[in-house]
């Protein structure tokens, strides 16, 4: 097991602290948000945590996901993060409101299925949403549908097994294609003209989704909009104490490094975190 190098000292003032951005997810999915944040804010220090020890979050109880989210957030705050992206729809459904209430001094940016823009842009009035079971069960999703999509017909699918295929880097494998075809074919038959990606893992298979649904169906990835919100919140002078992004995993660092290298096309050293009695340890 690799030992996790300690980050250097905490930044000296609040202006510096506000520039440290934390991002976390159950696995590599949140790297789709990490990618967009880095495109908008290439000079900002970012810490990413992938909780591969517990991936996927989708089938887990919301209470369990909430506990994971609180501990990861506490760890990120201990590293100087004052803007934290809950880059997981399931974790956002389970914990976003509670995190904001518990830590009002921290900016939390969450994920919600982009039902609002889908409802605004659909021409057929029929929209497909791909997300995890916990996302569909959460109050956040129900609230978005109630507020913005009362007059839209929505078809949903949880895409069982898709997160595992993406975690393994099989973005265009036979199983991945079968899962997406099974999910999208009934939606196409129902007349969808828009597909909402309600899981941060799913943007990595957008090329395959587009191949299945065709050019006439819009595919909505919320990651760019989330990155713009992060840019608005992460104001203040640049932090100088940690210029390079740092990536941590509770799983196997080599596997995450391989994913980042082959899918994102960048080289990043991934460090190890370990769960010890409900707490994260370096």
Secondary structure, DSSP 8 states (H G I E B T S, - for coil): -----------SSHHHHTT-EEEEESSSTTHHHHHHHHHH-TTS-EEEEE-GGG---TTS-HHHHHHHHHHHHHHHHHTT-SEEEE--HHHHHHHHHHHHHH-TTSEEE-----HHHHHHH-SSSEEEEEE-HHHHHSHHHHHHHHHH-TTSEEEEE--TTHHHHHHTT-TTSHHHHHHHHHHHHHHHHHT--EEEEESTTGGGGHHHHHHHH-TTSEEE--HHHHHHHHHHHS-SS---S--S-EEEESS-HHHHHHHIIIII-----EEE-EEETTEEE-
